[in-house]
Amino acid sequence: MPLVSDISGCAGRQTETPHTRPRLLFVTTRFMFPVVGGDLLRPFHICQELSKRFDITLVSLCANKADLTADYDRSVFAEVHRFYLPRWKSLLQVVAGLFRKRPLQVSYYAHAEASRFLRTVWRQYDHGISHLIRGAALVGEVDERWLLEMTDSFALSYLRISRNQLRLNPLRWLYNEERRRLEYYEREMVRRYRAVVVISSADANHVGRSQHLHVVPNGVDLMRLGADDHLKLESRGRTILFIGKMDYSPNFEACRYFIREILPALPKEITFKIVGKSSDRALRRLTRGNPRVSATGYVESIASAAEGVFCGVAPIRSGAGLPNKVLEYMALGLPTVASEMANMGMGTVHGHHLLVATSRSEWVQYVMQLYREPMLRHKYSANGWRYVSRHHSWGVIGQRYTDLIKREVNCG
């Protein structure tokens, strides 16, 4: 049995009574509260939307003992079952996993007790969702009731990261080895599950197109970021914004590139602000000795942190999926400059919704255009916000997810 179980019922729901609603089991390897970071925002908001139609039981691993008793949103989850997996044990499992064929991250999150629990209880549920391939590994065998929320192709992410590693860097071998394992494992998961969800066409293409594979993009919390009051953020300020955790390698590399290559070519009054939960060490590596760079760490209100900002940037050069930051900039009403990789699979149009820079000179050119031209800022502010409100609100994403479950996962 799990170390911590909490059965709270469905108090506070304003929809059907619990006895008439189907039950859904959601399995994840990271406890999602507090909801901080893009990797937790998506599963939480998916569950939040699905809780309007299903009674959801959360089964989660916890890396910290504090997570075993941490509070959670009882309006979303009817039951919560938590299993403790200390980091030292995960690291030992990775070492042992070097001599096996499965991905190392699957070894990292292996938990025999949680898997036994899931095998015992899953028949009690009408539907199940495995979050990421490591959640799928916990679940094991599945039938037509299960959906895999793969989110990103980790194999694609590792491929891009390995290309950016120095040739003699020992991590390059490790990334390539993990990528090879992931390539096989992800394709196996697509064959095993009746429905698999990724967030971009690039991820779908890398895994291998299949009738079981569906693209459901990321959403954005319009109310939290200002909703239709976005025009208040059309700023005449002198600050460029980057949103993201610096402990995530693609974000760190993106900021380092911008600070080293782009910022020095801009007027000295322009500053660069990093917003997002990150370790002190990562932030010090980026900000030390540069008065034009600041970092806030985690903030309660991204909208408040965006005051005095004239544009948001996403100079992403590695990773996979669809960067939340691009959606958040547009939801904030901020004109956005993004790399080709950050814009890949978005459905946004260069020169209409945002600007896509493909070289250092274009980065400097586009940022300066937004800095100097208020009418241009207004254009991208309005067009970007309209785009995310129509295509990326969590309400829209939740409905697509519900339709997918009903259509593909034997909802009846």
C-alpha positions in Angstrom: 0.0 0.0 0.0 1.2 3.6 -0.5 3.0 5.4 2.2 0.3 8.1 2.2 -3.2 7.9 0.9 -5.8 10.6 1.1 -9.4 9.9 0.1 -11.2 13.2 0.1 -14.3 12.7 -2.0 -15.4 15.3 -4.5 -16.2 18.2 -2.3 -16.6 21.5 -4.0 -17.5 20.1 -7.5 -20.3 21.9 -9.3 -21.1 19.2 -11.9 -22.6 15.7 -11.8 -22.8 13.7 -8.5 -19.8 11.4 -7.9 -21.9 8.3 -8.5 -22.8 9.2 -12.1 -19.3 10.2 -13.1 -16.6 7.9 -14.6 -13.4 7.3 -12.6 -10.0 8.1 -14.0 -6.6 7.1 -12.6 -3.7 9.5 -13.3 -0.2 8.2 -12.7 2.8 10.5 -12.5 6.4 10.3 -11.2 6.5 13.8 -9.7 4.1 15.2 -7.2 2.6 18.2 -8.9 2.1 20.5 -5.9 3.0 23.3 -5.6 2.3 23.8 -9.3 5.6 25.5 -10.3 7.3 25.0 -13.7 6.1 24.0 -17.1 6.5 20.3 -16.5 3.9 20.5 -13.7 1.6 23.0 -15.2 0.5 20.8 -18.1 -0.5 17.7 -16.1 -2.2 19.9 -13.4 -4.3 21.9 -15.9 -5.2 18.7 -17.8 -6.5 17.2 -14.6 -8.2 20.4 -13.6 -10.2 20.4 -16.8 -10.9 16.7 -16.8 -12.1 16.9 -13.2 -15.2 18.7 -14.5 -16.2 15.4 -16.1 -14.3 12.6 -14.2 -13.5 11.7 -10.6 -9.7 11.6 -10.7 -7.4 9.5 -8.4 -3.8 10.7 -8.4 -1.0 8.2 -7.9 2.4 9.9 -7.6 6.0 9.3 -6.6 7.5 11.8 -4.1 11.3 12.6 -4.0 10.9 14.6 -0.8 9.3 13.4 2.5 7.6 16.8 2.7 5.6 16.0 -0.5 4.1 13.0 1.3 2.0 15.3 3.5 1.9 18.4 1.3 -1.5 19.9 0.5 -3.1 19.5 -2.9 -6.2 20.8 -4.8 -9.1 18.7 -3.5 -11.4 20.2 -6.1 -9.3 18.4 -8.7 -8.5 15.1 -7.1 -10.9 12.8 -5.4 -8.1 10.6 -4.0 -4.4 10.8 -3.8 -1.9 8.0 -3.2 1.8 8.9 -2.7 5.0 6.7 -2.7 8.3 7.9 -1.4 11.3 7.5 -3.7 14.5 9.1 -2.2 17.0 10.5 -4.7 19.8 8.3 -3.4 17.8 5.2 -4.3 17.0 6.7 -7.7 20.7 7.2 -8.4 21.6 3.7 -7.4 18.9 2.5 -9.8 20.4 4.5 -12.6 23.8 2.9 -12.0 22.2 -0.5 -12.1 20.3 0.6 -15.2 23.5 1.2 -17.2 23.7 -2.6 -17.7 20.1 -2.8 -18.9 18.5 -1.7 -22.2 15.7 0.5 -20.9 16.1 4.3 -20.7 18.0 5.5 -17.6 15.2 7.9 -16.6 12.9 4.9 -16.5 15.4 3.2 -14.1 15.6 6.4 -12.1 11.8 6.4 -11.4 11.3 2.7 -10.9 9.2 1.8 -7.8 8.2 -1.8 -7.2 5.6 -1.0 -4.5 3.9 1.7 -6.6 3.7 -0.7 -9.6 2.2 -3.5 -7.4 -0.4 -1.0 -6.1 -1.4 0.0 -9.6 -1.7 -3.6 -10.7 -4.0 -4.2 -7.8 -6.3 -1.2 -8.2 -6.4 -0.2 -11.9 -9.4 -2.5 -12.8 -11.6 -0.3 -10.5 -11.3 2.6 -12.9 -13.0 3.4 -16.2 -10.0 5.2 -17.7 -6.3 5.7 -17.0 -3.6 8.2 -18.0 0.1 7.5 -17.7 2.1 10.8 -17.5 5.3 10.5 -19.5 7.0 7.3 -20.5 8.4 6.8 -16.9 4.8 6.9 -15.7 4.0 4.3 -18.3 6.8 2.1 -16.9 5.2 2.2 -13.5 1.8 1.1 -14.9 3.2 -1.8 -16.9 0.6 -3.7 -18.9 -2.4 -1.6 -20.2 -5.6 -2.2 -22.1 -7.9 0.0 -24.2 -8.9 2.2 -21.3 -5.4 3.8 -21.0 -4.0 6.9 -22.6 -0.3 7.9 -22.5 0.4 11.6 -22.0 3.9 11.4 -23.5 4.1 15.3 -23.8 7.6 15.5 -25.4 9.7 13.0 -27.3 12.6 12.8 -24.9 14.6 11.1 -27.7 14.3 14.2 -29.8 15.3 16.4 -26.8 18.4 14.3 -26.2 19.3 14.4 -29.8 19.3 18.2 -29.8 21.2 18.4 -26.6 23.9 16.0 -27.7 24.4 18.0 -30.9 25.2 21.0 -28.7 27.7 19.2 -26.5 31.4 19.6 -27.2 32.8 16.6 -29.0 35.1 15.6 -26.2 32.5 16.2 -23.5 31.9 12.8 -21.7 28.3 13.7 -21.4 27.9 13.5 -25.2 28.3 9.7 -25.0 25.7 9.5 -22.2 23.2 11.6 -24.1 23.6 9.5 -27.2 23.3 6.3 -25.3 20.1 7.5 -23.6 18.7 8.7 -26.9 19.2 5.3 -28.5 17.3 3.7 -25.6 14.6 6.3 -25.8 14.1 5.9 -29.5 13.1 2.2 -29.1 11.2 2.7 -25.8 9.0 5.6 -27.2 8.0 3.7 -30.3 7.2 0.7 -28.1 4.9 2.8 -26.0 3.1 4.1 -29.1 2.4 0.5 -30.1 1.2 -0.5 -26.7 -1.2 2.4 -26.0 -4.5 2.9 -27.8 -3.9 6.7 -27.7 -0.7 8.6 -27.1 -0.5 12.4 -26.8 2.4 14.7 -27.7 2.4 18.5 -27.7 3.9 19.3 -31.1 4.1 17.9 -34.7 7.9 17.8 -34.4 7.6 15.3 -31.4 5.1 13.3 -33.3 7.3 13.1 -36.4 10.3 12.0 -34.4 8.4 9.2 -32.6 6.9 8.1 -35.9 3.5 9.0 -37.1 0.8 6.5 -36.1 -3.0 6.3 -35.8 -2.4 6.1 -32.1 -0.5 9.4 -31.9 -2.3 12.7 -31.3 -1.0 16.2 -31.1 -2.7 18.2 -28.2 -0.6 21.4 -27.7 0.1 23.2 -24.4 -2.3 25.6 -22.9 -1.9 28.8 -21.0 -3.7 30.2 -17.9 -5.2 33.4 -19.4 -6.7 34.5 -16.1 -3.5 34.2 -14.2 -1.6 36.1 -16.8 -4.0 38.9 -17.2 -6.7 37.6 -19.7 -8.1 40.3 -21.9 -6.5 43.0 -19.8 -3.3 42.3 -21.7 -2.9 45.8 -23.3 -1.8 47.2 -19.9 1.5 45.4 -20.4 2.3 47.2 -23.7 5.3 48.9 -22.1 7.7 51.6 -23.0 10.2 50.0 -20.7 13.7 49.0 -21.4 13.7 45.4 -20.2 13.6 42.1 -22.1 12.0 39.1 -20.4 12.9 35.4 -20.3 10.6 33.0 -18.4 11.9 29.6 -17.4 13.8 27.4 -14.9 17.6 27.7 -15.3 18.1 24.2 -13.9 16.7 23.0 -17.2 19.6 22.8 -19.7 17.8 24.2 -22.8 16.7 27.2 -20.8 20.2 27.8 -19.4 21.8 27.5 -22.8 19.3 29.8 -24.3 19.9 32.5 -21.7 23.7 32.1 -21.9 23.5 32.5 -25.7 21.4 35.6 -25.4 23.5 37.2 -22.7 26.8 36.5 -24.6 25.8 37.0 -28.2 22.8 39.3 -28.4 22.7 41.6 -25.3 26.1 43.2 -26.0 24.9 44.3 -29.4 21.9 46.1 -28.0 21.9 49.7 -26.5 23.4 49.7 -23.0 20.1 50.9 -21.4 18.4 47.7 -22.4 18.4 45.1 -19.6 17.6 41.4 -19.5 15.4 39.8 -16.8 15.1 36.1 -16.0 12.0 34.9 -14.2 11.5 31.4 -12.9 12.4 29.0 -10.2 16.1 28.1 -10.4 19.0 27.2 -8.2 21.2 30.0 -6.8 24.2 28.4 -8.5 22.6 28.5 -12.0 21.5 32.1 -11.6 24.9 33.2 -10.3 26.6 31.7 -13.4 24.4 33.8 -15.6 24.2 37.1 -13.8 27.7 37.5 -12.1 29.6 40.6 -13.3 26.9 41.8 -15.6 24.8 44.7 -14.3 22.4 44.4 -17.3 21.2 40.9 -16.2 18.9 40.3 -13.3 17.1 37.2 -12.0 14.0 37.1 -9.8 13.7 33.4 -9.1 10.2 32.1 -8.5 7.5 34.8 -8.4 3.9 34.7 -7.4 2.8 36.9 -10.2 4.4 36.7 -13.6 2.2 39.6 -14.8 3.8 41.9 -12.1 7.3 40.7 -13.0 6.5 41.7 -16.6 5.9 45.3 -15.8 8.5 47.5 -17.6 9.2 44.8 -20.2 8.9 45.7 -23.9 9.3 42.1 -25.3 9.7 38.5 -24.4 12.4 36.2 -26.0 12.7 32.5 -26.5 16.2 31.8 -28.0 15.7 28.1 -27.5 18.3 25.9 -29.4 17.7 22.5 -27.9 15.0 20.4 -26.1 11.7 19.2 -27.4 8.0 20.0 -27.1 6.4 23.4 -27.3 7.9 26.0 -25.0 5.4 27.4 -22.5 7.2 30.7 -22.4 6.2 31.6 -25.9 2.5 31.1 -25.0 3.0 33.0 -21.7 4.6 36.0 -23.5 1.6 36.2 -25.9 -0.9 35.7 -23.1 0.8 38.6 -21.2 0.4 40.8 -24.3 4.2 40.9 -24.8 5.6 41.1 -28.3 7.7 38.0 -28.8 10.9 37.1 -30.6 11.6 33.3 -30.8 14.0 31.0 -32.4 12.9 28.6 -35.1 13.0 25.7 -32.6 10.9 27.6 -30.1 8.3 28.3 -32.7 8.3 24.9 -34.3 4.9 23.3 -34.3 3.2 26.3 -32.8 1.0 27.3 -35.7 2.0 30.9 -35.3 3.1 33.0 -38.3 6.3 35.0 -38.4 5.5 38.7 -39.0 1.9 38.3 -37.8 1.8 36.7 -34.3 5.5 37.0 -33.4 9.0 37.4 -34.9 11.2 34.4 -35.6 14.9 35.0 -35.6 17.3 32.6 -37.4 20.6 34.4 -36.9 22.4 36.7 -34.5 21.8 39.7 -36.8 18.1 39.0 -37.0 17.8 38.7 -33.2 19.4 42.2 -32.8 17.3 43.6 -35.7 13.9 42.3 -34.3 14.5 43.3 -30.7 15.5 46.8 -31.8 12.4 47.1 -34.0 10.2 46.3 -31.0 12.2 48.6 -28.8 11.9 51.6 -31.1 8.4 51.2 -32.7 5.3 51.4 -30.4 2.9 50.5 -33.2 4.8 47.4 -34.0 4.7 46.4 -30.3 0.9 47.0 -30.4 0.5 44.8 -33.5 2.3 41.7 -32.0 0.7 42.3 -28.6 -2.8 42.1 -30.0 -2.2 39.4 -32.6 -0.3 37.2 -30.2 -3.0 37.4 -27.5 -5.8 36.7 -29.8 -3.9 33.6 -31.0 -3.4 32.0 -27.6 -6.9 32.9 -26.4 -8.5 31.0 -29.4 -6.1 28.0 -29.6 -4.3 27.6 -26.3 -6.6 28.3 -23.3 -6.8 25.4 -21.0 -10.5 25.2 -21.5 -9.9 24.5 -25.2 -7.2 22.0 -24.4 -9.3 20.3 -21.8 -12.2 19.8 -24.3 -9.8 18.3 -26.9 -8.6 15.9 -24.2 -12.1 14.9 -23.2 -13.1 14.3 -26.8 -10.0 12.2 -27.3 -10.8 10.0 -24.3 -14.4 9.5 -25.4 -13.4 8.8 -29.0 -10.2 6.7 -28.6 -10.1 5.2 -25.1 -13.2 3.1 -25.1 -15.3 5.6 -23.3 -18.6 4.3 -24.5 
